[in-house]
Amino acid sequence: MKEENMAAVSGLASRFWFIVFVSSYVVSQQAASETLANLPSPLVNLTVNLKKLEMTWDNTANVTTYICCMSSVGVDQYNICTRGEKSCSFMNSLVKPIHQGALFEVKTEYNNKPFSEKYLFTPEGMNGTSAENFSCTVYNVSSMKCTWKAGWNASQDTQYFLYIKYWGEDNERECHNYIKNTLGRHVGCNFHNVTIAERKVYFLVNGSSNETVIRFYDEYINLYEIGKRVHLHFPGFQCENKIHLENQSTWELLFGI
């Protein structure tokens, strides 16, 4: 009888310690899950430089790889991504216009948990106020003519201003030789001493009005690649993005075609 009591006590003790062990394991797992859930983000203070299309943040943990993405929120769909450790800048070949708005996002993983920060850029101004039908013509190697039309919803006093920025430069250059219509509104620009480079050139058309905020229009154009693609046996050929070339012999010398 004594031995049976001792066996029963031993069995109870075993079950007790088993329950304690399982309970401790469950509690520790719950604590780990709560700790993971409350884990602070390794990326803080996200800043987006719209002028340079550059994203920077503070890295508060030992995380070496972040994925940065830029996607459209307008009609023209795109989604481009790159990598960085404390900053990301999109390559010239990847850059896209942002006049329709853009979503910037940084993503990473820390302790097997995903983290992300987002910034949504929404341009100011009413739809239909920005410049429309923007196009440029390059001729005589270093000369360029750009034209546009006023937005369908732009007020009569709307005035437009064109800026150009080469890749690697910090500031845009404003047009100094505007083309005006009968109302005195800027509807084009003649550029001289244009640099035909292999990188995309940034074009920005701003607007001003006393009645409403005018939405900007921007575009990236690779003049060099367009010059190589256009069939130079047909001077004045109009390509898809409204850039065409003139003076066949000059372009033959420039590109060796």
Phi, psi and omega in degrees: 000319179296319180294323178296320179297319180295321179294321179295317179298318179297319179294319178297319180297319180296316179295324180299310182291329176295316179297318179299317181297312181297317180298317179297320180295316180297316180298316180295322178294319178296319179296319179295320179294318179294321178297318179294321180294327181267008181296126180292151181292137179283351179239127181223166176057051178293130178232136180242121175266102184292331181292321181259356187052053183236139180242131178229155180200169175264128179264107186265002181221177181277063179247127186253347183231123174236146176251125180249133181230148177229122183227154182280157174235011181248203183290316181282107187275134172202157176210110182240142183226154175211179183238156177193171179255313177232356179200160176221139171225138184275134181298155182303325181289345184258340189300146181226154177292155184236016184292344176266358184103160181202150176251123178254133183218138174244131182231147174202179178227133182222123184054044178064020178238131180283143176227151177203153174227142184232152173221122180259119177263122177240116183293147177281159177103154181280151174300142178086003179263342181284163178298148181234163176053044180288131179208157180225147176238128178255135180208158179052037176066308190242014180242146183212140177238126179242141179224160178201171176240155177292147178299148183297338182251012182282141178289163185295333182271008182294131175239140182248152181224131183255135177233149178230141180220126176277151181299132181098344177274151181272329187237149176280157175249127180279150175299138178249003182220072184287149171260128185244150174269187184294341179269359181085007179278140177289123180233008179181177181205142172254122178254142174238158181058043178284137178268121177267099183246171181279349180262157181293147177254138183264129177244134181227126176246109176265164178217157178221150180201149176278349184260327184204166176280130182264128179285142180278163173232136178224159182201146173250128182228130176262097184294325182293312181295322178297320178297325179286327184282325186294136179285107189285358175283354180234081181304140180083010179300133181264118180265177191299321184264029169066030173248129175225162187244149177231166179066079187302315186298323180296316181289331176296320178292321184292316186255358178068031182259000000 
